[in-house]
Amino acid sequence: MGFDLAPLDRVDAIDRETFHLKYLKPGKPCVLTGVSRAWPAYTRWTIEYFKQLAGDKPVPLYDGSKANASKKVNQPDRWMKFGEYLDLISAGPTEWRIFTFNIFKEIPELTRDYSAPELCGGFSDRYPLMFFGGAGSKVFLHFDIDVSNIFLTQFHGSKRVLLFGPEQTPRLYKLPLSFHGLEDIDWSNPDFDRFPALRGASGLTTVLKHGETLFMPSKWWHHMEYLEGGFAISLRAVPGPEVTRTAGWFCNAFWNLFVVRYADNFARKMVGQKWFDWKESEAVRRSNGYARRHPSPA
């Protein structure tokens, strides 16, 4: 037996009360197919549009290689003009991705092309994140460090999404002092003999297409593979008191951002590659131990 995967709920129209009861409060992901249809971005945001607006801007690119002691956190693997990169992902498969270039700071008027969903409150990003990727590029399994609720809307292309709830963490080979799973795992075709804890892991999956919005509750693990070159916008919302104690969320986010992350960065500098090697071996030890104590059904 491998993954136990179920399809995500797909909802076209939903009122705020129903969304709270069915998805927000229980922390259940879903795909909202109608949220972005009224946005100017729904038809305006194309490859050519972005090339016209910011084609000459240099952008940092990442190739999906594993983290190691020779690279600083979020250090780009190369730089390229934005327009050239957009031509690259339009031409065919490529591993290169963008996730740190904030186009909204460069072109603030783009913030008029979308609006936060009225399904919940707590949206605070003045300049939200955008992610760009070529066909075949992948995002390592992780959960977001600030443990916000995420509304991710896809444009120009599609991506395959794999989600695991927080309760699945012991099976996912989580790296210590990190928010990522073991980077050696091929989540498209996992080796269950090498990583036995993955057997019986329960998750959700879907293919996210143009204009569709993925609602990812706080602390949900996600892995994404671009099926076509495209891009997405991520709107983040602080979980409100109807979901969790706000003080508890703040403490969790503060701990991750200013304690765990800095402790990991300090260990990187002091120990170097041995720190990365230890984290990987410890992730294997912990999850394999869990698998022995909690064997999956035959």
N, C-alpha and C positions, 0 to 999 in steps of 0.2 A: 504494500500500500504506500502511496506517495502523499502528496498534499491532498487535504480535503478542501477543495475549493468550491465556493458557491458564487453565483452571479450577484452583483450588486443590484439593489433596487434601482429602478429608473423611473423618475417622476417628472411629468411635464409641468403641471400646475399644482401648487400646494399652498395653502394658507399658513400664516405664521403659527397659529395655535396647533394645527396638525403637525407641522414640522417640528415644533418643540416637543410634542408628546411622542412622536414616532421616531425621530432621529436625533434631535439635539440633546434632550434630557437623557435618553439611554445611551448616548454616544455611539450611534449606529451610522456608518457611512452610507451614502447614496449618490446617485448621479441625477442632477437637476438639469433637464434638457431645455427648459424655457427661460432660465434666468437672464441670459445675455441677449435674447432676441431684440430687445428694445434699445440695446446699447448702440451708439454709432460705431463702436469698435467691431460689431458683428459683421459688418460689410466693409468698413473702412480699413481695418488692419490687415494688410496684405504684405507680402515680401516687397513689392515695388513701392508701397507707401512708406515703409520703414527705410528703404534705400534712399528715397527722396529726402526724408527728414534728417537722417543721421548716417548716411552712407560713408562719409569721410571720417567718422569717429573711430579711433583705435579701440578695440575691444579685447578683453582677456579670454583666452580659450583654454579648455581643459579636455584631456584625451581619455579620461576614465581610468588611468593607471592607478595602482595602489598607492596609498600613502606610505612614505618612508622617511627616514631621518634626514635625507639630503634635501627634502623639500619643506619649505615653510608652510604653515596652514594657509590654504587658499592661494598658494603661489601658482600663477598661470603657467601652463606648459608652452604657450606661445602667444603672440599678439598678431592681430590682423585688422584691417579696416572692416568696419561693420558691413558695408556693401559687398565686399569680397566674400565675407563669411556667409552672407545671405545667398549669394550666388552658389557658394559651395554646397549648402544644404538643399538648394533647389536642384542641383545637378544630379544628386544620387546619394547613396549611402556614405556616411562619414561618422567617425567616432567623436568628432569635436562638438563640444557643448559650451554654452555661455550661461553662467548663473550668478555672476557678481557685477555685471555691467548694468547700472541703473539708468535706463533710458529716460525715466521720468524726471530725473534731475537735469538731464541734458535738454529735454523738451517737455517742460511742465504742462503745456497745453494738452498733452495726451491724457492728462487726468480727467479731462472733460468727456472722454470717449467711453467711460464706464461709470457704474455706480455700485455701491455696496448693496448686496442683497438685503431686502427688507425683512428677511426671515428671522433675523436676530440682531442684537446690538453688539457693541464691543469693538467695532472696526476703528482702528486708530492709525493705520499706515498712511502718512502723507504721500510717500513715494513707494508703492508696493513693489514686490519683486516680479521680474519676468525671467523666464527660462527659455532658451533656444537650444534645439538639438537636431542633428541629422539622422536620417533613417539608420537604424541599427545601433545608435548610441544608447547607453544605459545609465541609469542612476542607481548607485549602490543602495541596498536596503538600509533605511534609517528612519528615525522619527525626528520631528523638529525640536530643536534645542529649547525654544521658548514655550513649548507645549500649548500653543494656541490652537483654536479651531481654524481649519484652512478651507477656503473656497477656491479651487484651482480650475480656471476656465481655459480650455484648449482652443487654439486657432490654427488654421492652415496646416492640416495634417491630423494624424491620429497617433495615439500611444497606448500601449498595453499597460494596465495598472494591476499590481498585485498588492493586497493589503492584509495586514495581520493585526489583530487587536492587542492591547497591552498585556493581556493574560497569556499570550503566546510567547512572551519574551524569553522564558527559560529554554525554549526549543530553537531559538533563532541565532544562536552563536553570537550574542552581543559582546562586543569588545569592552573590557573594563574601562572606566572613566571615558566613555565614548557614547555616541548616540547612533552608532553604526553597527551593522552586523559584520561578520567575517567576510572580507572582500574576495576571498578565494571561491566563494559559492557562486555557481552559475544558476541563477534563479529561474532561467528559462528551461534548464535541463539539469536539475540538481543531482549530485551523486549521493544517493541515500546510503550506500555502503560506507562511504567516507564520512558522511555527516548524518548518522542515524537518528539524531534528535529531530530531524526534519520530518521523519515518518509520522504521519498522523497529525501534523500541524494543520490547524484549521484557518483558512483565510477566505478572502473575497477577491474577485477579479472582474475586470471589464475592459472594453476598448473605448477610450475617450476620444470623441470626434469633435470636429469644428463646432464651436459654440456651446459645447456641453460643459457643465460645471460639476466637478467632483467635490463633494463635501467630505472632508476628512476630520473626524473629531480629534481632540487633543490626545497625544501620545500614541496615535496609531502608526505602526510601521508601514512604509511604502517603498516599493521598487517599481521603476518605470522603464519601459523600453519604447523608444520612438519607432513606430512602424513606417512613418514618413517624416521628412523634414518639416518642422513646425515650431510653434512657440506657445507659451501659456502665461497667464497672469495669475499671481497668487495673492488673494486678499485674506488677511489674518484678522481673527476676532478673538478677543479675550473671553474665555468662558465666564459667563455671568453667574449670579447667585442661584439661578434656576437650575444650573448644571453642577456647580461645585462651590465650595466656600471660596470667595474671591481671595481672601488672605492666603488660603492654602495654595491656590494657583500661583500667586505672586511669589511665595516662598519657594515653590518648586522651580519656577522660571529663574528666580534670582540664584538659586543653588546651582542650576545647570550652567547659567551664563557666567557667573562670577566666581564659582568655586570649582566645579568639576572641570570646566574648560581650561581654567588657568592652571589647575593642578596637572592636567594632561600636558599642557604646553611646557610647564616647568620640567616635567619628567622627560619630554622629548629633548630638551636642551641638555639636561644633565646626564641622561643615560644613552641617548642616541638610538641606534638601530636595535640594541638589545631590548629597549622599551617596547618597540613594535613587535619584536619576536615574542616577548613575554605576553603581551596582550593577546596575540593570536593563540598561543598555546593555552592560555588561561580560558579563553572563550571556548575552545574545544573541550578542555577538561570539564568546565562547568556544564555545558549543554550535554555532552556525552554522559556525564554523571546523572543528569536529570533524566536522560533517556533510559538509563539502566533502572532507575527508581520508578519511572513511570513509562513502561513499555507501551508502544502503540498497539492497537488491536491487530490480531493476525489477519 
